[in-house]
Amino acid sequence: MIIVKKTLLKNLNIINPCNEPAFIENAFVAIGGESIESVGKDKPSGSFDVVHDLHDKIALPGMINAHHHLYSALAVGMPLPKGNPTNFTEILQEVWWKMDLALDRDSTQACFESGLLDSLKAGTTTVIDHHCSPSFIEGSLTLLAESAEKFGMNSSVAFEITDRNGPEKFEASLQENIAAVQKYGDNPYVHPLIGLHASFTLSDDSLHKIRQSVEPLKSWGIHIHVSEDKADEEDAIKKGYASVLKRLEKFDLLNENAMIIHGLHISEADLSLLKKYKLQFVHNPSSNANNRVGMAPNINLDQLRSGLGTDGMQGNMLREGKEGMLIRSSHLSGGAESANYLQLLFENNPAIASKLFNKKLGKILPEYQADLAIFDYHPRTPITESTIFGHIFFGLSSLPSEVMTRGVFSIRDYQLQNISEKEIKANAALQAARLWSHLS
C-alpha cells in the first residue's frame, strides 16, 4: 500500500495570477503527496503529517521557463570574441558555436547544475531546455534529466540537430534525441523533444532524414528556433520555400507537440499555419534585445498565446517578464498597447507545460503539482487583485525564501536542501576557467 504524505501550508498570502480569485489572504494549501488537494481560507479537516507556518509570506506558483539554454550557464563573464560581430549570424559563429563546441562532459554537467540552481533559486521549477554540446553528445540528455531530478524539477530535454559540425555529429545528435524519446516518453518529470537548431543550419536531406527517423516513435515533437533573425527566412526563400515554417510543413515536421521559438519575422500566413497545427510558440525578449534581432510583434504573442522563455539569458522568470515589458515599452508611443507579460508567464506557460508533461503545472489550484515559490515580502502598499501586477514585476525583487517542488521544500530559508550550493558553484568556477581557456 502506498502511503501519501499529507502536508499543510498555513498563514500564506497566495497570488494566483490569471485565476479567480487572483489573491487570497491568510490562506492554506493542503497537499497530498506531490499534488495540491485544496486551497482556501478555512483550515481543511483531517490530520496532516507535517504543518508549515509560513508567517504571512507571499506564495506564487512555481514558474516555468518555456525555452532555456542551460549550456550557456558558464558564459557569464567569458572572454569577448576577438572580432566584432556585426550581425546575428556572426554572433553565432564567433560566440555561441565556439562555446558549445568547447563543452565536454564535465563542463556540461557544471552548466546543467549551476543553471538549474540559478533557476530554482529564482522560483522556476520547470525548465524546457534546448541543449547543444557537439563534443559531448551521447548521454548528454540523460545527464540533463538526472541533474534536474536531483533538484526535484521538471525538465524537457532536446539536443540541437544541425549540419554545421558535419555528418557524424548530425547523426549522433539525431540518435541522442531519439534515445531520449524512447527512454523518457512515459516519465512524468521529463518530456523529451526532437531538438533542431534552426532551418538555416539544416539541408533538405537532413530534414528528410529527421522526419524518417521519428516516424516509428509513439509520440514526438520538434523544438526549433524559427525566424529569430531575417537571415533564417532569407535562407528558406533561397532554398525555394515561402518561409521557414512552410519548409518545415513540407517535410511534415509540424504537429501539436512542436515548440516554435522566437518567430520575430514570421508572416501573417505563418500565423495561420501555427494556429492550424496548434503549435507552442515562445517569446524570448531579453535575448532578442541582446542580439539586436528585433522584437516579436504584439499580434504574434496575442494570437498564438505565446509562452515566455529566456533563451539562456537568465533563470529568473519574474525578471524576464519585467525586462520584456520594459523593452517593449521603450518602442511604444504613449497610449499604445503592449503585451500582457503576466498572461505569458502565469497563464500561457502553465498551459504549454501542462500539455507537454500531461499533468497540471504552474498554478496554485487543486490537482496541480505542488510547486510553489514563497517570498518573504512585506509590501509598502496594499496587495489586492487589482494591484498584483505591480507587486509581481516591481515589488518581488528579491529571491524567494522557500521553493517547493512536488510537495517538498527544495529551498528552505534561502538554503538549498540536500545539495551543496557551495560545491556546485565552486565546480562551475573551475569548469568555466577550463572552458574559457579553449576559447582564446
ZIGIKA-V133130 format. One record per run of one state. SS is the DSSP state (H for helix, E for strand, - for the rest). FROM is the first residue (numbers start at 1). LEN is the number of residues. If there is no record, write none. Layout:
ss-><SS & SS>
from-><FROM & FROM>
len-><LEN & LEN>
This chain:
ss-><- & E & - & E & - & E & - & E & - & E & - & H & - & H & - & H & - & E & - & E & - & H & - & E & - & E & - & E & - & H & - & E & - & E & H & - & H & - & E & - & H & - & H & - & E & - & H & - & E & - & H & - & H & - & E & - & H & - & H & - & E & - & E & - & H & - & E & - & E & - & E & - & H & ->
from-><1 & 6 & 16 & 23 & 33 & 35 & 41 & 50 & 62 & 63 & 69 & 70 & 76 & 88 & 103 & 105 & 122 & 124 & 130 & 131 & 132 & 140 & 151 & 154 & 158 & 159 & 160 & 161 & 162 & 167 & 185 & 190 & 193 & 194 & 199 & 202 & 204 & 215 & 222 & 227 & 230 & 239 & 244 & 251 & 259 & 263 & 268 & 278 & 280 & 284 & 285 & 292 & 298 & 304 & 307 & 309 & 317 & 330 & 341 & 358 & 369 & 370 & 372 & 376 & 388 & 395 & 402 & 406 & 408 & 413 & 415 & 417 & 421 & 438>
len-><5 & 10 & 7 & 10 & 2 & 6 & 9 & 12 & 1 & 6 & 1 & 6 & 12 & 15 & 2 & 17 & 2 & 6 & 1 & 1 & 8 & 11 & 3 & 4 & 1 & 1 & 1 & 1 & 5 & 18 & 5 & 3 & 1 & 5 & 3 & 2 & 11 & 7 & 5 & 3 & 9 & 5 & 7 & 8 & 4 & 5 & 10 & 2 & 4 & 1 & 7 & 6 & 6 & 3 & 2 & 8 & 13 & 11 & 17 & 11 & 1 & 2 & 4 & 12 & 7 & 7 & 4 & 2 & 5 & 2 & 2 & 4 & 17 & 3>
